[in-house]
Amino acid sequence: MAGTEAIAQFKDAMVFLAAAGIGVPLLQRLKVNPILGFMLAGMAFGPYGLGRFAAQHPWLGWVTINDAAGFEGLGEVGVIFLLFTIGLDVSFARLWTLRRQLFGLGSAQVLATAILLAGALSLAGLAFWPAIVAALGLALSSTAIVIQLLVGRHRFATPEGQTTFAVLLLQDLTVVPILFLVGALAAPHGETMSAQVLNTMLYGTLAVTALLLAGRYVVPAAMKAAGRAGNHEIFLAVVLLVALASAAATGAAGLPTSMGAFLAGAMLAESAFKHQIEADIEPFKGLLLGLFFVWVGMSIDPEFVWSNIGAILTGLAALVAIKAIVLLALGAAFRVPFAISIQVSFLLAHGGEFALILLSAAAGAGLLDHETTQTLIAVVVLSMTLTAPLDELGRRLGGLVEGRRAERPRLQTADKDGAVIIGGFGRVGQLIAQVLDGEGVPWLALDADPGRVARARSGGMPVFFGDATRKEVLLRAGANRAPVFVVTLDNPQLAERMVRAVHDEWPGTPLVARAKDWKHADHLRSLGVDDVIPEAVEGSLQLAAHVLEGLGLDEDAVIARIAEERERSKTSHE
């Protein structure tokens, strides 16, 4: 009996893991996006799916999730980490690079689309503020689906890919003020609108100020201490603590918890720990996010959808048409080539995951009733299923306008347009960086010593904390685009792991490494290193050269003698 009770306690978690580990991969084989897969799993195994028949067939209770309210807390954890990871991508350098498309085209798209959608929702009978909140949510598209689609089809670096990314990034940024608006509108009963806004602004300002101060003085020290411990689990625990504590702070101030998570990510976006954080949270980020989408799927009632299919399909057509037309018009206004405007407009004509977050938040705040929320969520979900077909249609139409095949991508950047990466920023790495600076060559360094990283960054150097033996960290640092990768570690085992990580994943990247001696140099060459410098041999030869020069020998004779000894040393080793 006790065993049965124990199983019952973990039943919902087991159902979710089964859906994530078995159901979603099966749907992926049918070309269904993972986000849609999680939502379909939630619909199938939730209280409105198979759970509806659990009373007649008790065995179904063991394979369904019946407590949607209890699952909501887990879903919120997924949202927190989604906003946290989005915040990590919000760097001032990236924002400045895309400033024209970002703040021009992106902001105009959100504003114009929201105004038209709010008007349509008002005509449908929605009150002013609920219509505004819902319209702002519907104006956003799915960052996760679109980026995945662009990368998978090798179109991220194309003009349409970069334009799309700029609009998506601005949409992500607008989530924060929209969440603030939802928090401000969710007043306790009896408060006036002005009072609730003032209270939210007051407490929200205090919470944000506290977070910024913590991000300036407390968080770096905690991250540094965790990094010095040399334990990935401790470092990850501190990262999770920062995200959850920030979420709790904004939640306590009456703002959405996801807003605090976003601010936490943004605080760390410019830090030395960014790449390591991204690599550490990547393995379970998708699973946590899946919790939210499963919960969204559980909240969709297929019976309600079927009985209101006319209104839902009308809403779907209006959403796609308004978003596509707005982007086409704005593309012309911002002098975006017409073919690119067509592709971007069709690619972003759907609703996205942030719309689901905002609609759920608005429903929880009492701004939207159950029927309206169900209808709008169904519209968003259906539009997300149309992302790939709409993109294909846009590509074909854009190709016709250009007079060539749409399937041929146009890459703007070279394969190796990144910075030289230096693995290890000790004495040798610093000297290499000085030489590269002298020649005007861009570089980036990774080091696992947080103190050394802090000292380098205080001098304005592009040095980041991270384990450069991990492929995930290297990818985040741009190793796939590095023209040269330099291994400077004096630890032979770590140096070999770093070489393997780079060479196995990006075999075309030139590798230059520091070795202890000729034997170690030969081993590194066997692993794929292109050029190896045996430190002990070279150090000895340089010392010998200084001795000979001190004895008065001619400089050219010294150079010739050292070259002869270098070759002899190498030959004798062989």
Helices and strands as residue ranges (DSSP letters): H 2-18, I 19-23, H 24-29, H 34-45, G 50-53, G 58-62, H 68-88, H 92-97, H 99-99, I 100-106, H 107-123, H 128-138, H 143-152, H 159-185, H 193-213, I 214-218, H 219-229, H 232-252, H 257-269, H 274-298, H 302-307, H 309-333, H 338-347, H 353-364, H 370-385, H 387-402, E 420-423, H 427-438, E 443-447, H 450-458, E 463-465, H 471-477, G 479-481, E 485-487, H 492-505, E 511-515, H 518-526, E 531-534, H 535-550, H 555-573
